[in-house]
Amino acid sequence: MKTVRINLGETEYQDQHYDPRGVKLKLGDQVVVETKWGQGLGRVFGTFPLFPDHKATEALPAVLRVATARDRANEERIRSLELDGKTTCTRKITELELPMKLVDVKASFDRSRVTFYFYADERIDFRDLVKDLAQQLHTRIEMRQIRARDVGSKLGCVGPCGRELCCKTFLKDYDPISVRMAKDQNLPLNPGKLAGMCGRLKCCLRYEHSMYEEAKRRLPKVGSPVEAPEGVGIVKARNLLTESVVIELEDSVQITVKAADLIHIGPPLDEGAPRNSCGGGGCSSGGCGITSAPDITFS
């Protein structure tokens, strides 16, 4: 199925695929499309002979028509309605002393509905607020509570990396993120460093997590007995980025060795297991934890 990608501007649904339904379109055309808040005005961002996600089961929203001069003039009235709604809603929230923060206002292209996006830590009884807004704006009112990450995507900001927030530019699906990802990357567990502008864990912690997991599988665990060219010792630390390990030799000297240079690797020792060296090559007693059939061999 042929599709077009439409940019809807500053919304959480920007750059979405649409079904042109026979409408002939080219790059840069302004079009009226179906959106989750009603009709919307967007611009053709790209065209595709086939829908890239062939596994999608939901029907794509439709392009209704190429925007006319009347449609473009209506856009100014929409922006005015959204501004009035934002001013009125902010004032009413203060008057009613509601524990919520207004984030964004979006009006449908036919002005039949105005959606108010807000953030709150708990459920809010906003029935009186909706009644006042409906009387003031003379249209259908919809209140939508959003998550902390969605607040960042709507307001936008520059992250600590110096770039615009990922959720504002390209990231629309938020995968689960845990402190374990920071631990796997040997990052200091400082909440101020790990939190993004939304106050939640940074989404970028997930970007390279699979690479760190793969590196962890290739390196011997801390506490494992290993044989290096310098001798037999115990792994004390690992550097996943350089794929090297810190080994404590039998004379308590610590050295850093590339994992690829290790000769033998044994299973991690128990806390009370003896750690005497056998001189490499394996032994029958198992005192050093290195057997004649090592678990992993690096070349």
C-alpha positions in Angstrom: 0.0 0.0 0.0 1.4 3.4 -1.0 1.7 5.8 2.0 2.8 9.4 2.6 4.5 10.7 5.7 2.9 13.9 7.1 4.5 16.3 9.5 1.9 17.8 11.8 4.2 20.2 13.6 4.5 20.6 17.3 2.5 17.5 18.4 3.2 14.1 19.7 1.9 12.7 16.4 4.3 14.5 14.1 5.8 12.6 11.1 3.2 9.9 10.9 2.4 7.6 7.9 -1.0 8.3 6.2 -3.0 6.6 3.5 -3.4 9.1 0.6 -6.5 7.2 -0.7 -6.0 8.2 -4.2 -5.1 11.9 -3.6 -2.1 12.8 -5.7 0.5 14.4 -3.5 4.1 15.6 -3.7 6.7 16.8 -1.2 5.8 20.0 0.5 2.0 19.9 -0.2 -0.2 21.0 2.7 -3.0 18.6 3.4 -5.9 18.1 5.8 -5.7 14.7 7.5 -7.4 12.6 10.2 -5.8 12.8 13.7 -6.6 11.5 17.1 -7.9 14.9 18.1 -10.0 15.4 14.9 -8.9 16.9 11.6 -5.5 18.5 11.3 -3.4 20.5 8.9 0.0 19.0 7.9 2.6 19.0 5.3 3.9 16.1 3.1 7.3 15.0 4.5 7.9 12.0 2.3 6.2 9.4 0.0 6.6 5.7 0.0 5.6 3.0 -2.5 4.9 0.6 0.4 4.2 1.0 4.1 7.7 0.4 5.7 6.2 -1.5 8.7 4.7 -4.5 6.9 3.8 -6.1 10.3 1.3 -3.3 11.2 -2.2 -4.5 11.6 -4.0 -1.2 12.3 -5.5 0.8 9.4 -3.6 4.0 8.7 -5.3 7.3 9.1 -6.4 9.0 5.9 -5.5 12.1 3.9 -8.8 13.9 3.4 -7.8 16.5 0.8 -5.1 19.0 -0.3 -5.4 22.1 1.8 -7.2 25.0 0.2 -6.8 28.7 0.8 -9.8 28.5 3.2 -8.1 25.7 5.1 -4.9 27.8 5.5 -6.9 30.8 6.7 -8.7 28.6 9.2 -5.3 27.6 10.7 -5.0 31.2 12.2 -8.4 30.9 13.9 -7.3 27.5 15.3 -4.2 29.0 16.8 -6.3 31.8 18.3 -8.7 29.3 19.9 -5.8 27.3 21.4 -4.3 30.5 22.9 -7.6 31.5 24.4 -8.1 28.0 25.8 -4.6 28.0 27.3 -5.1 31.4 29.0 -8.6 30.4 30.3 -7.6 27.0 31.5 -4.5 28.3 33.4 -6.6 30.9 35.2 -9.3 28.4 36.1 -6.8 25.9 37.5 -5.5 28.6 39.8 -9.0 29.6 40.8 -10.1 26.0 41.6 -6.7 25.2 43.2 -6.3 22.0 41.3 -3.0 20.1 41.7 -2.3 19.9 38.0 0.0 21.6 35.4 -1.3 22.5 32.0 1.2 21.5 29.3 -0.4 21.9 25.9 -3.7 22.8 24.2 -4.7 21.3 20.8 -7.8 22.2 18.8 -9.2 20.1 16.0 -9.2 21.7 12.6 -13.0 22.0 12.4 -12.9 23.5 15.9 -15.4 20.9 17.2 -13.1 19.8 20.0 -10.3 21.3 22.1 -7.9 18.8 24.0 -6.1 20.0 27.1 -3.0 18.0 28.0 -2.0 18.2 31.7 0.4 16.6 34.1 -0.5 15.6 37.7 0.9 13.1 40.2 -2.6 11.7 40.9 -6.1 11.5 39.5 -7.8 14.9 39.3 -11.5 15.7 39.6 -11.7 18.3 36.8 -15.5 18.3 36.2 -15.9 21.9 37.3 -13.0 22.9 35.1 -14.4 21.2 32.0 -17.8 22.9 32.6 -16.2 26.4 32.9 -14.1 25.8 29.8 -17.0 24.6 27.7 -19.0 27.7 28.6 -16.1 29.9 27.8 -15.0 28.3 24.5 -18.4 27.0 23.3 -16.9 23.7 22.0 -16.4 20.1 23.2 -13.6 19.8 25.9 -11.4 16.8 26.4 -8.9 16.6 29.3 -5.9 14.2 28.8 -3.5 13.4 31.6 0.0 12.7 30.3 3.2 11.2 31.8 6.3 13.0 32.8 8.2 11.8 29.7 5.4 13.2 27.5 5.8 16.6 29.2 9.4 16.8 27.9 8.3 15.8 24.4 5.7 18.6 24.3 7.7 21.4 25.9 11.0 20.6 24.4 14.4 21.5 25.8 18.2 21.0 25.3 19.5 18.0 27.1 22.9 17.7 29.0 24.4 16.4 25.8 23.8 19.8 24.2 21.3 18.5 21.7 17.5 18.9 21.6 15.7 16.2 23.5 15.3 12.9 21.8 11.6 12.8 22.7 11.0 16.1 21.0 12.8 15.2 17.8 12.4 11.5 16.9 11.7 9.3 19.9 8.0 8.6 20.2 7.9 5.1 21.9 9.3 4.9 25.4 10.8 1.5 26.3 11.2 0.6 29.9 14.4 1.9 31.5 15.9 0.7 34.8 18.8 1.6 37.1 20.3 -1.8 36.1 21.2 -0.3 32.7 23.2 2.4 34.5 24.9 -0.3 36.6 25.8 -2.3 33.5 27.5 0.7 32.0 29.4 1.4 35.3 27.9 4.8 35.6 27.8 6.5 39.0 24.4 6.1 40.6 23.8 9.8 41.0 20.1 10.7 40.5 21.1 14.2 39.2 23.3 12.6 36.5 21.0 9.8 35.5 17.7 11.8 35.3 16.7 13.6 32.2 14.9 16.9 31.9 11.6 15.1 32.8 12.9 13.9 36.1 12.9 10.3 34.9 15.8 8.1 33.9 17.4 9.2 30.6 16.0 7.4 27.6 19.6 7.2 26.1 20.6 4.7 28.8 18.9 2.1 26.6 20.5 3.1 23.3 23.8 1.2 23.9 22.6 -1.3 26.6 22.6 -4.2 24.2 26.2 -3.6 23.4 27.1 -3.6 27.1 25.2 -6.8 27.6 27.1 -8.4 24.8 30.4 -7.2 26.2 29.6 -8.6 29.6 29.0 -12.0 28.1 32.4 -11.9 26.4 34.4 -10.9 29.5 35.1 -13.2 32.6 33.1 -12.3 35.7 34.6 -10.5 38.7 36.1 -13.2 41.0 36.9 -15.6 38.2 40.4 -17.2 38.1 42.2 -16.6 34.8 45.5 -17.2 33.3 47.3 -14.4 31.5 50.8 -14.3 29.9 52.0 -12.7 33.2 50.6 -15.5 35.3 47.5 -16.7 37.1 45.2 -14.4 39.0 41.7 -13.3 40.0 39.6 -10.8 38.1 39.0 -7.8 40.2 37.3 -5.4 37.7 36.2 -5.2 34.1 36.2 -2.4 31.6 33.4 -3.1 29.1 34.4 -0.4 26.6 38.0 -1.5 26.3 37.1 -5.2 26.8 39.9 -5.5 29.4 40.1 -6.8 32.9 42.1 -6.0 36.0 43.8 -9.1 37.4 45.3 -9.5 40.9 48.2 -11.9 40.6 49.4 -14.2 43.4 51.9 -11.6 44.6 49.0 -9.1 45.0 50.2 -7.1 42.0 47.3 -5.8 39.8 47.6 -5.6 36.1 45.3 -4.7 33.2 45.0 -7.3 30.5 43.0 -7.4 27.2 40.4 -10.1 27.4 41.6 -11.4 24.0 45.1 -12.0 25.6 43.8 -14.3 28.3 44.7 -18.0 28.0 42.3 -19.7 30.3 39.2 -18.6 32.2 37.7 -20.5 35.1 34.2 -20.3 36.7 33.8 -17.6 39.4 35.1 -18.7 42.8 32.9 -19.0 45.9 33.7 -16.6 48.8 35.4 -19.3 50.8 37.2 -21.1 48.0 41.0 -21.4 48.1 42.8 -19.2 45.6 46.2 -20.8 45.4 47.9 -20.7 42.0 48.7 -23.9 40.1 51.0 -22.2 37.7 48.6 -22.4 34.8 47.6 -25.2 32.5 45.0 -26.6 34.8 45.3 -28.9 37.8 43.4 -31.8 39.3 42.9 -30.2 42.7 40.8 -27.3 41.4 42.4 -25.0 44.0 42.8 -22.2 41.6 39.5 -22.8 39.9 41.1 -23.4 36.5 40.6 -26.9 35.1 42.2 -28.5 32.1 39.0 -27.7 30.1 38.4 -24.0 30.4 35.0 -22.5 29.9 36.1 -19.9 27.4 39.1 -19.5 25.3 40.2 -16.2 23.7 42.4 -16.1 20.7 
